[in-house]
Amino acid sequence: MLDHLARHIRRQVRALASDFSGVWNSQHTAGRERKRMVRLLVEDVTVRQEQTTVTIYVRFKAGAAKTLEIVRPKPYCERTRVAISM
């Protein structure tokens, strides 16, 4: 009986893991559960800010790593500046 239950639970866990994005995006997944999911997967995150870019280093618990580079948007005052002509 317990062996059957353990196999059933393992199948359910594998099904959830294979549809990670579905679980993450589900309206039934609470924010605290998403945080738990991240804590189970991510070892650490390092953020480096440069003048025009932000570089994010993510190290996963399984040993993999991912580097993301994002271009920083201009400050609001520069994006909305209007040239005055006289």
N, C-alpha and C positions, 0 to 999 in steps of 0.2 A: 504493500500500500504506500509506504513512504517513498520507495524507489520510484513508483509510478508518479507520485506527486512531484518529486524532485525533477523527473524528466519533463513533466508538464510545465513546471516553473522555468526550467532551462529553455524550453521552446518559446515561452512567452518573452523571456528576456532577449533571446536572439531575434525574435520578431521586432521587438521595440528597437533594438540596436540597428537592425537593418533599415529601419524607417526613422532614423534620427530626426531628419528635417520635419517629418510629419508630426512627431511627438513634440518637437520644439515649437512649431507653428500652430499647434492645436490650441483652440480657445479654452480648452479644459486644463491646459498646463499652466499652473500658477507661476508667478515670478520667482518665488522661493524655490520651486522645483527646477526652474531653469538655472538658477544660481548653483544648485546642487550638482546639476549636470556638468556645468562648467568646471566646478571644483574637482569633479571626478576625472576630467580630461586634461586640464591645463595645470602644468607645474608652476610656471611663472610667466610674467609679461614685463618687458622692458620698453619704455617709451623714450625716444630721443627727439627733442624738438630743435629743428634748425630754423633759420629765418624763413625759408620758403617751403620746407617739407617737414613732415612728421614721420619718423621711422619707428615701426612697432615690431618687436621681436617676441614671438610667442613660442614657448617651449612646452611641449606636451609630455604627459607622464609616461607615454610609451616610448619616448626618446626622440620623436620627430620634432622638427622645428620649422617655423614659418616666419618669413620676413615680409612685412607689408610697408609700402611707402606711399604716403598720401601727400598731395600738394595742398598746402595751407591756403585757404581762401584769403583774398585781400580783406583788410578790415572794413567794416561797414561804411565808415566815413569815406574811404577811397572808392568803394563800389558805387556809392550814391552821389559822388561829387559831380556837379554840373558846371560846365565851362561857362563863364560869364563873358559875353561879347559886348563891346562898347562901340 
